[in-house]
Amino acid sequence: MMESQDYMDLEDRWGAHNYHPLPVVLCRGEGVWLWDVTGKKYLDMMSAYSAVSHGHSHPRLVSTMIDQVNRLAMCSRAYHNDVMPRFLETVCKMTGMDRMLPMNTGAEAVETAIKAVRRWGYQVKGIPTDQAEIIVTSQNFHGRTIGIISFSSDKDYQKGFGPFLAGFKSVPFGDAIALEKAITPNTCAVLTEPIQGEAGIVMPPKGWLKQVSAICKKNNVMLVVDEVQSGLGRTGKILACEHEDVSPDAVILGKALGGGLFPVSGVAGKRHLMDVFNPGSHGSTFGGNPLGAAIAIKALELLEEDQLCERSQEMGAYLTKQLQSIDSKMVKDIRGIGLWIGLEINPKIAAARQICEKLAKLGVLSKETHETVVRLAPPLVITKEEIDWGINRIRQVLTES
Ligand SMILES: *Cc1c(COP(=O)(O)O)cnc(C)c1O
């Protein structure tokens, strides 16, 4: 029989070393729970970076997946299929958008949005050839392609991967004045997360996104909001933009769109932007495949049927209150919205990584981000009792000396 260490050794030997996972080997999941190969049970407070917002192996998603895989899984966009159109309609109606371009992973959808706004810049705004500029926010995370890391401020993401793509300008996240100053006649778009996830659940000042939206409108600049992590109930709304009453020109979706079962992503946007695409201008072999589309439709329907937005608000408030009641010298700040909470750890007292390792030993899975933040983002189906189970263990780790 293979032990945990054997799997880790095997992975270490045959895998590229591009991750630093916690020493846990998982083999089963159900709802908010995960089990490792030794039979130990864990509470999932990570949800695969929000991809598993519906909980592990949601029975209705699993049965949708099995039905569809038995009918038709994949046929490519060389033909139409009888599932994708309803998927596009569902996404657009839920997000208030006009058209959707389906892809598979978050990064691909971000690349798609970059192509859309650049083309809009040339064809509609009249920017001279190859001069289009996109304004991004510092500490952003939009994925790992060469195009995207070209405008990352994290040197770990860039080191050794140049030369990078030109045409991006970075301004501080949450600073509307700097953003407006950075706009030139060649600016085609602003691309930002509404709340920065990988940076450590960083909330912008209230009203910032609304101001950005007004600035974009005034200057004839497209606003593209990356809701890959923040979207689909994570913050208590379908889109985090809704908290600021902002309807951008396009939103980027991914992660939870695939119901925790399958990679599904895409860009949903307003007609004036999405109409820049014509046959041949962009594509993806797997994008819009019937299997992913069927899962995504069900994942979106379940947001309403399982009331995941309401749950995120209620359980997020409960989890936050319980965390605030822990008297710990290690915690500098508790921030977030809905079931998306960052614990900022005082680095003089403890390292976020250490805390995550101790939590894992006690059966709570989280993951540090940027050395000082412990992210708590459980599946949105979590109950009070399950939160209490986790809180007891979190309290133990945060209060031990
Ligand atoms: C995870 C993430 C992405 C990238 O998604 P992948 O599926 O990993 O390519 C893009 N944007 C945001 C905000 C994300 O959190």
The ligand as an ORCA input file, in Angstrom:
! r2SCAN-3c Opt
* xyz 0 1
  C      -7.473     32.124    -10.731
  C      -7.631     33.439    -11.403
  C      -7.367     33.591    -12.782
  C      -6.758     32.486    -13.613
  O      -7.543     31.370    -13.716
  P      -6.876     29.975    -14.207
  O      -8.064     29.072    -14.385
  O      -5.959     29.535    -13.115
  O      -6.162     30.257    -15.470
  C      -7.632     34.808    -13.358
  N      -8.087     35.832    -12.644
  C      -8.357     35.738    -11.316
  C      -8.892     36.922    -10.581
  C      -8.119     34.545    -10.653
  O      -8.320     34.455     -9.329
*
